[in-house]
């Protein structure tokens, strides 16, 4: 397959894909005559060609995909004005603890937050596809170990956990959950509790009694 034709095929496949496309799938699509280096060059060319448009080609944890640029999301949301589901502070704190301290048990999360973790909170995050059980700790009761998923990284627009905002003791609330998560995702914070937006806040040792819910 000639390079021009291969790039056109790849571009079409990426535009039509329902999920991020892995390089392995790209090689399968383009045939055995195409190698990884050639795919990399085509992806770089496509990124450049789409650089001035409203859609961009990005690399994620599970592969590559086209997505709308962040500055256009507010305008595009006019087509879907319904409000996304809201997550309570406890849910956001639990997600933050798992993301930054993984793998962790339910007991670890409770020790950090200072209150019991509702089973529905963990179930909600599992059903969203953001966390999963990756094993069990070799201790009494063999508690489940929770970790974030590659789908979680994809939804944040990240390739790896290394790209999460670094925690700094001098700045406990580095990013709001709205800012950290890719705009347009079905996630919002409780508008009645402004501080509930602070993702890394869950990792700070001091929480006021009214926050521990």
Residue, then its C-alpha position, 0 to 999 in steps of 0.5 A: x500500500x502506497x504511503x499516501x493511500x495508507x495515510x488516507x486509510x488510517x485517517x478514515x479509520x481513526x475518524x470512524x472509530x468508536x474507541x481509541x485505536x491501538x498501533x497493533x490495530x493500525x498495523x493489522x489495518x494497513x497490512x504486513x508491509x507497514x511497520x511501526x515507524x511508518x505508522x508513527x510518521x503517518x500519525x505525526x503527519x495527521x497531527x500536523x495536518x489537523x493542527x489548525x482545525x477544530x478536531x485534533x488527533x491525540x495519543x491516549x493510554x489505549x491508543x489514538x483518537x480524534x477529538x474536539x479541541x477543549x476550547x470548542x467544548x462549551x460551544x458543542x455542549x449547546x447540542x446537548x444541554x442536559x446536565x451531566x450526572x453529579x458526583x458527591x465529594x466522597x466519590x471524588x475523594x475516593x477516586x483521587x485516593x485511588x488514582x494517587x495511592x494505588x493500589x489501595x484497599x477500602x481500608x486504606x481509603x477509609x484511613x486517609x478520609x477518616x470515615x467509612x467508604x460506602x460500597x455504592x461509591x466504589x460500585x459507582x466508580x467501577x460501573x463508570x469504568x474508572x477503577x477495578x480490582x487488580x488483586x488482593x492484599x496478603x493480609x487478614x481477610x485478603x481485602x481487594x486492591x483497587x486501581x484505576x483503569x486505562x479507560x480512566x486515563x483515556x477519559x482524562x486524555x492521558x497516556x499514563x499516570x505519570x501525567x497526573x498533576x504532581x502532589x505538592x505539600x505546599x499546594x494541596x489542591x492543585x487542580x479541580x476535578x472539572x479541570x483535570x478531567x477532559x471537558x465534556x465528560x459526564x462528570x460534574x461536582x456538587x454545585x452546593x459544595x464548591x470545595x468538592x471540586x478539588x481532586x487532590x484535596x482528598x489526600x490532605x490529612x485535615x478535613x473539617x467534620x462537615x466535609x467527612x460525608 
